[in-house]
């Protein structure tokens, strides 16, 4: 659709405007697309077009340009994104591989036709027409500004992108569109990979996209190949629809437990895997999280970082029931991956150990069994221990190479002194050492009194 020969004054006929308004008003299944700020700004502009007063048109045009400029892509690309990311009964059925039904499919196809026509609307032509109207009203400066923006839009090279809804009739692409949603998900799940469960006050929880997620990938990690292979194999079982275990990744701090989970999940985003982080403080929300994941067609890793408890209180007992053993069954498309610095997930207390002071041996043994009962809810435990000296140096060299740093003659000595200086030997320490090295600043021991290292 395009605006041809837009009149310079009020009272002319612009057939594309009524058609665009009809398409916006006619959205049913994909109604959420029409509520996007970009299309709401577009609607306000074309509704204003039919009025004889021109004074509000520059403001409406500016609002539309602001929405276009905020995200980068042009009008066609943005409307296409809205359709691909729509969260509605048709896309939810498609995500789960279910038949939507003849009537719902008919409505969805009609909406895609409407959205396709809206995406093809000639926004630059509308801008040139608006400039004519403003100029005829004596608003020369405003007209020149709108004309310049319309010309800039003309110079943009938009492409149809990949996947369905590129060219031609969008309604005829309904089957390909459904297949795309089945693979990539509907709604926010279609264009984000990492989420955090959020529960507003007095409202149900929901997965909130993490816009700036940790970019760590498997290619960024060195060492711990055996540990990562266990996580990868379990994740592949989940993706293949086979039985997958809950995982507990425990061990020394800074050894890459969390990085492993994030990197493995990132590796398989294109295969329909999503990471959903659940904070330890929100463990009570786990039933709601499982209810959500069970209703979707993608695969989910529920990520609980730094899981630990101060003692055998209500929160510990509640976590046991939530993880396994209560009435809530874990959906087959979901696995829980937790990290902890403690094998038992509890603070160690001497009196709670077998033979410890204060309790008798039998009671101490029962305490240990209770401690283990939560860890046992995870079908597979993966142990990350601090690296040896040579492994630590190998990790530091690997990270340096990834950053394009060529080690000099002092690299080994400085790397070892760094881990002694900060009393820690781990992949995290190696990464921090290389980051400091990359900054080309003097090391702490080169400008501070020695600390016995």
C-alpha positions as CSV (number, residue, x, y, z in Angstrom):
1,X,0.0,0.0,0.0
2,X,1.3,3.5,-0.7
3,X,0.1,7.1,-0.6
4,X,0.1,8.4,-4.1
5,X,-0.3,12.1,-5.0
6,X,-1.2,13.1,-1.5
7,X,-3.2,16.4,-1.7
8,X,-1.6,19.6,-0.4
9,X,-4.7,20.8,1.4
10,X,-7.8,19.6,3.3
11,X,-10.7,17.9,1.5
12,X,-8.7,15.7,-0.9
13,X,-9.1,12.0,-1.2
14,X,-6.3,9.7,0.0
15,X,-7.7,6.1,-0.4
16,X,-4.8,4.5,1.4
17,X,-5.6,6.3,4.6
18,X,-9.1,4.8,5.2
19,X,-7.8,1.4,4.1
20,X,-5.0,1.6,6.7
21,X,-7.4,2.6,9.4
22,X,-9.7,-0.3,8.5
23,X,-6.8,-2.7,8.7
24,X,-5.8,-1.5,12.1
25,X,-9.4,-1.6,13.4
26,X,-9.9,-5.1,11.9
27,X,-7.2,-6.9,13.9
28,X,-8.6,-9.7,16.0
29,X,-6.2,-12.5,16.9
30,X,-3.2,-10.2,16.4
31,X,-4.8,-7.2,18.1
32,X,-1.7,-6.8,20.4
33,X,0.3,-5.7,17.3
34,X,-2.0,-2.7,16.9
35,X,-1.3,-1.7,20.5
36,X,2.4,-1.3,19.9
37,X,3.6,2.3,20.3
38,X,4.7,2.6,16.7
39,X,1.4,1.6,15.3
40,X,-0.5,3.7,17.8
41,X,1.5,6.7,16.6
42,X,0.8,5.8,13.0
43,X,-2.9,5.5,13.8
44,X,-2.9,8.9,15.5
45,X,-1.3,10.5,12.5
46,X,-3.6,9.0,9.8
47,X,-6.6,9.7,11.9
48,X,-5.5,13.4,12.2
49,X,-5.0,13.5,8.4
50,X,-8.7,13.8,7.7
51,X,-9.2,16.9,9.8
52,X,-9.0,20.3,8.3
53,X,-6.6,21.7,10.9
54,X,-2.9,21.0,10.1
55,X,-1.4,22.3,13.3
56,X,-1.4,18.9,15.1
57,X,0.1,17.0,12.1
58,X,3.7,17.9,12.8
59,X,3.4,16.7,16.3
60,X,1.9,13.4,15.1
61,X,4.5,13.0,12.5
62,X,7.3,13.7,15.0
63,X,5.9,11.0,17.4
64,X,5.9,8.5,14.5
65,X,9.5,9.4,13.6
66,X,10.5,9.1,17.2
67,X,9.2,5.6,17.4
68,X,10.9,4.7,14.2
69,X,14.2,6.2,15.3
70,X,14.2,4.5,18.7
71,X,14.7,1.0,17.5
72,X,16.5,1.4,14.2
73,X,14.7,-0.7,11.6
74,X,12.2,0.8,9.2
75,X,8.4,0.6,9.3
76,X,8.2,-2.7,7.3
77,X,10.7,-4.5,9.5
78,X,9.1,-3.3,12.7
79,X,5.6,-4.4,11.8
80,X,7.0,-7.8,10.7
81,X,8.7,-8.1,14.1
82,X,5.4,-7.3,15.8
83,X,3.7,-10.2,13.9
84,X,6.5,-12.6,14.6
85,X,6.5,-11.8,18.3
86,X,2.8,-11.7,18.8
87,X,1.5,-13.6,21.9
88,X,-2.0,-14.8,21.1
89,X,-4.1,-18.0,21.0
90,X,-2.9,-18.9,17.5
91,X,0.8,-18.4,18.1
92,X,0.6,-20.2,21.5
93,X,-1.0,-23.2,19.8
94,X,1.6,-23.1,17.0
95,X,4.4,-23.0,19.6
96,X,3.1,-26.2,21.2
97,X,2.6,-27.9,17.8
98,X,-1.2,-28.0,18.2
99,X,-3.8,-27.6,15.6
100,X,-5.3,-24.1,16.0
101,X,-8.7,-25.0,14.4
102,X,-10.2,-23.8,11.2
103,X,-11.9,-20.6,12.5
104,X,-8.9,-19.4,14.5
105,X,-6.6,-20.1,11.6
106,X,-9.0,-18.1,9.3
107,X,-8.9,-15.2,11.7
108,X,-5.1,-15.4,12.0
109,X,-4.6,-15.5,8.3
110,X,-6.8,-12.4,7.8
111,X,-4.9,-10.5,10.5
112,X,-1.6,-11.4,8.8
113,X,-3.0,-10.0,5.5
114,X,-3.9,-6.8,7.3
115,X,-0.5,-6.5,8.9
116,X,1.2,-7.2,5.6
117,X,-0.6,-4.3,4.0
118,X,0.2,-2.0,6.9
119,X,3.9,-3.0,6.8
120,X,4.0,-2.0,3.1
121,X,2.5,1.4,3.8
122,X,4.5,4.1,2.0
123,X,5.6,6.2,5.0
124,X,7.9,8.5,3.0
125,X,5.0,9.3,0.5
126,X,2.9,10.2,3.5
127,X,5.7,12.5,4.7
128,X,5.9,14.3,1.3
129,X,2.2,14.7,1.3
130,X,2.3,16.2,4.8
131,X,5.0,18.6,3.7
132,X,2.7,19.8,0.9
133,X,-0.1,20.4,3.3
134,X,2.1,22.3,5.7
135,X,3.5,24.4,2.9
136,X,0.1,25.3,1.6
137,X,-0.7,26.5,5.2
138,X,2.3,28.8,5.2
139,X,4.3,26.5,7.5
140,X,7.4,26.4,5.4
141,X,10.0,25.5,8.1
142,X,7.8,22.7,9.4
143,X,7.3,21.4,5.8
144,X,11.0,21.5,5.1
145,X,11.8,19.4,8.2
146,X,9.2,16.8,7.4
147,X,10.3,16.6,3.8
148,X,13.9,16.1,4.9
149,X,12.9,13.2,7.2
150,X,10.8,11.7,4.4
151,X,13.7,11.8,2.1
152,X,15.9,10.2,4.7
153,X,13.4,7.4,5.0
154,X,13.5,6.9,1.2
155,X,17.3,6.3,1.4
156,X,16.9,3.5,3.9
157,X,17.5,0.0,2.5
158,X,15.1,-2.3,4.2
159,X,15.3,-6.1,3.7
160,X,12.6,-8.7,4.4
161,X,14.9,-10.5,6.8
162,X,14.8,-14.3,7.2
163,X,11.9,-16.6,7.9
164,X,8.3,-16.0,6.9
165,X,6.5,-12.7,6.2
166,X,9.1,-11.3,3.9
167,X,7.2,-10.5,0.6
168,X,3.8,-10.9,-1.0
169,X,0.7,-11.9,0.8
170,X,1.4,-12.6,4.5
171,X,-1.9,-14.5,4.9
172,X,-0.7,-17.1,2.4
173,X,2.4,-17.7,4.6
174,X,0.3,-18.9,7.6
175,X,1.7,-22.4,7.5
176,X,5.3,-21.2,7.3
177,X,4.6,-18.7,10.0
178,X,3.3,-21.4,12.3
179,X,6.4,-23.5,11.7
180,X,8.6,-20.5,12.5
181,X,6.7,-20.0,15.8
182,X,7.0,-23.7,16.6
183,X,10.8,-23.4,16.4
184,X,11.4,-20.0,17.9
185,X,8.5,-19.4,20.2
186,X,5.8,-16.9,20.6
187,X,5.7,-13.5,22.3
188,X,8.8,-12.5,24.2
189,X,10.2,-16.0,23.9
190,X,10.6,-15.5,20.2
191,X,13.3,-12.9,20.4
192,X,14.9,-13.3,23.8
193,X,16.9,-16.2,25.2
194,X,17.4,-15.2,28.9
195,X,14.6,-14.3,31.3
196,X,14.2,-13.6,35.0
197,X,11.1,-14.6,36.9
198,X,9.5,-11.4,38.3
199,X,6.6,-11.1,40.6
200,X,5.2,-7.6,41.1
201,X,3.2,-6.8,44.3
202,X,-0.3,-8.1,44.2
203,X,0.1,-9.5,40.7
204,X,1.0,-12.9,39.2
205,X,4.6,-13.5,38.3
206,X,5.9,-13.6,34.7
207,X,9.2,-14.1,32.9
208,X,10.8,-10.8,32.2
209,X,13.3,-10.7,29.3
210,X,16.9,-9.8,30.3
211,X,18.0,-7.3,27.7
212,X,21.7,-7.3,28.4
213,X,22.3,-10.9,29.3
214,X,25.8,-12.2,29.9
215,X,27.3,-12.9,26.5
216,X,29.5,-15.8,27.6
217,X,29.7,-18.7,25.2
218,X,31.3,-22.1,25.3
219,X,34.1,-20.8,23.1
220,X,35.0,-18.4,25.9
221,X,35.5,-21.1,28.5
222,X,38.7,-23.1,29.1
223,X,39.3,-26.2,31.2
224,X,36.6,-28.2,33.1
225,X,35.8,-30.1,29.9
226,X,34.4,-33.2,31.8
227,X,32.1,-31.0,33.9
228,X,30.8,-29.1,30.9
229,X,30.2,-32.3,28.9
230,X,27.9,-33.6,31.6
231,X,25.9,-30.3,31.5
232,X,25.8,-30.4,27.7
233,X,24.7,-34.0,27.6
234,X,21.9,-33.5,30.1
235,X,20.8,-30.4,28.2
236,X,20.7,-32.3,24.9
237,X,18.5,-34.9,26.5
238,X,16.1,-32.2,27.5
239,X,16.1,-30.8,23.9
240,X,15.6,-34.2,22.4
241,X,12.5,-34.9,24.6
242,X,14.3,-37.5,26.6
243,X,14.4,-37.7,30.4
244,X,16.7,-35.0,31.8
245,X,17.9,-34.6,35.3
246,X,17.9,-31.6,37.6
247,X,21.5,-30.5,38.0
248,X,23.5,-29.2,41.0
249,X,26.8,-27.6,40.0
250,X,28.8,-27.1,43.2
251,X,32.4,-26.4,44.2
252,X,34.9,-23.7,44.8
253,X,34.0,-20.1,44.1
254,X,35.0,-18.6,40.7
255,X,35.3,-21.9,38.9
256,X,32.8,-21.2,36.2
257,X,29.6,-22.9,37.5
258,X,27.3,-20.1,36.6
259,X,29.2,-19.3,33.4
260,X,28.8,-23.0,32.3
261,X,25.0,-22.9,32.7
262,X,24.7,-19.6,30.8
263,X,27.1,-20.7,28.0
264,X,25.4,-24.0,27.5
265,X,22.0,-22.4,27.3
266,X,23.2,-19.8,24.9
267,X,24.7,-22.5,22.7
268,X,21.2,-24.0,22.1
269,X,18.9,-21.0,21.9
270,X,18.3,-21.7,18.2
271,X,17.0,-25.1,19.2
272,X,14.3,-23.7,21.3
273,X,16.0,-23.6,24.7
274,X,15.3,-20.7,27.1
275,X,17.0,-19.9,30.4
276,X,14.7,-18.6,33.2
277,X,16.5,-17.4,36.3
278,X,14.7,-17.8,39.6
279,X,16.2,-16.0,42.6
280,X,16.8,-18.0,45.7
281,X,14.5,-15.6,47.6
282,X,11.7,-16.4,45.2
283,X,11.9,-20.2,45.5
284,X,8.2,-20.1,46.6
285,X,7.3,-19.1,43.1
286,X,8.6,-22.4,41.7
287,X,5.1,-23.9,41.3
288,X,4.0,-20.8,39.3
289,X,7.2,-21.0,37.2
290,X,6.6,-24.7,36.4
291,X,3.0,-24.0,35.6
292,X,4.2,-21.4,33.1
293,X,6.8,-23.6,31.5
294,X,4.3,-26.5,31.2
295,X,2.0,-24.3,29.2
296,X,4.7,-23.5,26.5
297,X,6.2,-25.5,23.7
298,X,9.9,-24.6,24.1
299,X,12.4,-26.1,26.5
300,X,13.4,-24.4,29.7
301,X,16.3,-24.4,32.1
302,X,15.3,-22.9,35.4
303,X,18.5,-21.4,36.8
304,X,18.9,-20.9,40.5
305,X,22.3,-19.3,41.3
306,X,24.2,-19.6,44.6
307,X,21.6,-21.8,46.2
308,X,22.3,-22.3,49.9
309,X,20.6,-22.1,53.3
310,X,21.6,-21.0,56.8
311,X,19.9,-24.0,58.5
312,X,17.2,-26.6,58.5
313,X,14.4,-24.1,58.6
314,X,11.1,-23.8,56.8
315,X,12.8,-22.4,53.7
316,X,15.0,-25.5,53.5
317,X,12.1,-27.9,54.0
318,X,10.0,-26.0,51.5
319,X,12.7,-26.1,48.9
320,X,12.9,-29.9,49.2
321,X,9.1,-30.2,48.5
322,X,9.3,-27.8,45.6
323,X,12.3,-29.5,43.9
324,X,10.9,-33.0,44.1
325,X,8.7,-34.9,46.5
326,X,5.7,-32.6,46.6
327,X,2.6,-32.9,44.5
328,X,3.9,-30.6,41.8
329,X,5.4,-32.6,39.0
330,X,8.3,-31.1,36.9
331,X,7.2,-30.7,33.3
332,X,9.1,-32.8,30.8
333,X,10.2,-29.6,28.9
334,X,11.9,-28.2,32.0
335,X,15.0,-28.9,34.1
336,X,16.3,-27.1,37.1
337,X,20.0,-26.1,37.2
338,X,21.4,-24.7,40.5
339,X,24.8,-23.6,41.5
340,X,26.2,-23.6,45.0
341,X,29.5,-23.4,46.9
342,X,28.3,-26.1,49.3
343,X,27.6,-29.7,48.5
344,X,24.9,-30.0,51.2
345,X,23.5,-26.5,50.4
346,X,23.8,-25.6,54.1
347,X,26.2,-23.7,56.2
348,X,28.5,-26.3,57.9
349,X,28.2,-26.4,61.7
350,X,30.5,-28.6,63.7
351,X,27.7,-29.7,66.1
352,X,25.9,-31.0,63.0
353,X,28.6,-33.4,62.0
354,X,28.8,-37.1,63.1
355,X,30.7,-37.2,66.3
356,X,30.3,-33.5,66.8
357,X,29.9,-31.9,70.2
358,X,26.4,-31.4,71.7
359,X,24.2,-33.8,69.9
360,X,24.7,-37.6,70.1
361,X,26.0,-39.5,67.2
362,X,22.6,-40.8,66.1
363,X,21.1,-37.3,65.9
364,X,24.2,-35.9,64.1
365,X,23.9,-38.7,61.5
366,X,20.2,-37.8,61.0
367,X,21.2,-34.2,60.5
368,X,23.6,-35.1,57.8
369,X,21.0,-37.2,56.1
370,X,18.6,-34.3,56.2
371,X,21.3,-32.0,54.7
372,X,21.8,-34.5,51.9
373,X,18.1,-34.8,51.2
374,X,17.9,-31.6,49.4
375,X,21.0,-32.1,47.3
376,X,19.6,-35.6,46.4
377,X,16.7,-33.8,44.7
378,X,19.1,-33.0,41.9
379,X,19.6,-36.1,39.8
380,X,23.1,-35.2,38.8
381,X,25.8,-33.3,40.7
382,X,28.8,-31.7,38.9
383,X,31.8,-30.8,41.0
384,X,34.0,-27.8,40.1
385,X,37.2,-27.7,42.1
386,X,39.9,-25.0,42.1
387,X,42.4,-25.6,39.2
388,X,46.0,-26.6,39.8
389,X,48.8,-24.1,39.0
390,X,49.4,-25.3,35.4
391,X,45.7,-25.5,34.6
392,X,45.2,-22.0,36.1
393,X,48.1,-20.7,33.9
394,X,46.6,-22.4,30.8
395,X,43.2,-20.8,31.5
396,X,44.9,-17.4,31.8
397,X,46.8,-17.9,28.5
398,X,43.5,-19.0,26.8
399,X,41.7,-15.9,28.0
400,X,44.6,-13.7,26.9
401,X,44.6,-15.2,23.4
402,X,40.8,-14.6,23.2
403,X,41.5,-10.9,23.9
404,X,44.4,-10.8,21.4
405,X,47.1,-10.4,24.0
406,X,50.5,-11.9,23.3
407,X,52.0,-13.0,26.7
408,X,55.4,-11.5,27.4
409,X,58.2,-12.9,29.5
410,X,56.5,-11.8,32.7
411,X,53.1,-13.3,32.0
412,X,53.7,-16.5,34.1
413,X,55.3,-14.7,37.0
414,X,52.6,-12.0,37.1
415,X,49.7,-14.5,36.7
416,X,51.0,-16.5,39.7
417,X,51.6,-13.4,41.8
418,X,48.2,-12.1,41.0
419,X,46.5,-15.3,42.4
420,X,48.7,-15.1,45.5
421,X,48.1,-11.4,45.9
422,X,44.3,-12.0,45.9
423,X,44.5,-15.4,47.7
424,X,42.5,-17.1,45.0
425,X,43.2,-19.5,42.1
426,X,40.3,-19.9,39.8
427,X,39.1,-19.1,36.2
428,X,37.6,-15.9,37.6
429,X,40.9,-14.9,39.0
430,X,42.6,-15.7,35.7
431,X,40.0,-13.5,33.9
432,X,40.5,-10.6,36.3
433,X,44.3,-10.9,35.8
434,X,44.0,-10.7,32.0
435,X,41.5,-7.8,32.2
436,X,44.0,-5.9,34.3
437,X,46.8,-6.8,31.9
438,X,44.7,-5.6,29.0
439,X,44.3,-2.3,30.8
440,X,48.1,-1.8,30.7
441,X,48.2,-0.4,34.2
442,X,50.9,-1.1,36.8
443,X,50.3,-4.2,38.9
444,X,49.4,-3.6,42.6
445,X,52.8,-5.1,43.7
446,X,54.6,-2.7,41.4
447,X,53.3,0.4,43.3
448,X,52.4,-0.8,46.8
449,X,54.3,-2.2,49.7
450,X,54.7,-6.0,49.5
451,X,52.1,-8.1,51.3
452,X,54.3,-11.1,52.0
453,X,53.9,-12.6,48.5
